[in-house]
Amino acid sequence: MQRTGGLVKAMAVIISLALPTVLAVSAADARVGGGLSSGSRGSRTFSAPPSTSTAPGTASPFNRTYTQPGYNGGYSAPARGGFFNGRGGLLGGLAAGFLGAGLLGMLFGGGLFSGIGGFSSILGLLLQIVLIVFLVRMAMAWWQRRNMPAYAGTVPPSDQQNFRSNMGFGGFGGTSTTPLQILPADYEAFERLLGDIQAAWSNEDVGRIRLLATPEMVSYFERDLEQNRARGVINKVTGTKLLQGDLAEAWREGDTDFATVAMRFSLVDATFDRASGRLVEGSEQPQQVTEVWTFLRERGGNWQLSAIQQTN
């Protein structure tokens, strides 16, 4: 029992030291999307977009998506998930476990925590659950990667589409691997959406965001803004400037067009206390970010943001 108690205490110390680091990493990426991979890419949601010169690595799998594996078109129902997001997820399961244990203890004549043998047992149970969830998530991620179809490939140089921004910096260039043709006006729309979405996020203008992004992405942004308000902070993203962009792939599914582009851009990402205006996270100095954004449009409609993926 003494050895077990010592082990539990040691693991508790490790968790208490690691958790602030995890939270700090998440808080550092407070910009649109929160540094997560969120959204859907139609039937290619679970396939990695081809790498480009702007993002030569791989795009991270989605942390948040409504799409279910095996999906072939359209949007599915919202999926609860994420480590700290929504009513479900890991913390929701742990809370339910603690509540059930406490209720059992009370029903059998003990205190709130007597059902599982006191605080040490609670902590031990917590560590076991965290370990199980971690192993299950790793196994699921491995299985998805194992069964993930590849959509890489290039086309002859004669079929390549190149576009330079008229604003004098960077721009888009790349190849389309499908019959869908991406025109200069489309690239201009992608660049404009990059800045407009960041501005709407900074102003917490959800009405504006609804015009620029899909309902799925709007739901994530609303949730993130609510979390900021609950913490008493506001995230301001300013000075967004596209430096370089490449088309990874473009395709059509029914009446919906999709285009996935890698973008490297600079911005100032700073989070302030709502009451005092004091800088609490981020920096007021510009930083460079590389992300993979997917846009969609219904036939004859405007482009909207459908997904944001981080790069490895």
Beta strands, then each sheet from edge to edge (+ up, - down):
strand 1: 38-39
strand 2: 161-164
strand 3: 171-174
strand 4: 233-253
strand 5: 256-273
strand 6: 279-282
strand 7: 287-298
strand 8: 304-310
sheet 1: 1+ 8- 7+ 5- 4+ 3+ 2-
sheet 2: 1+ 8- 7+ 5- 6+
end
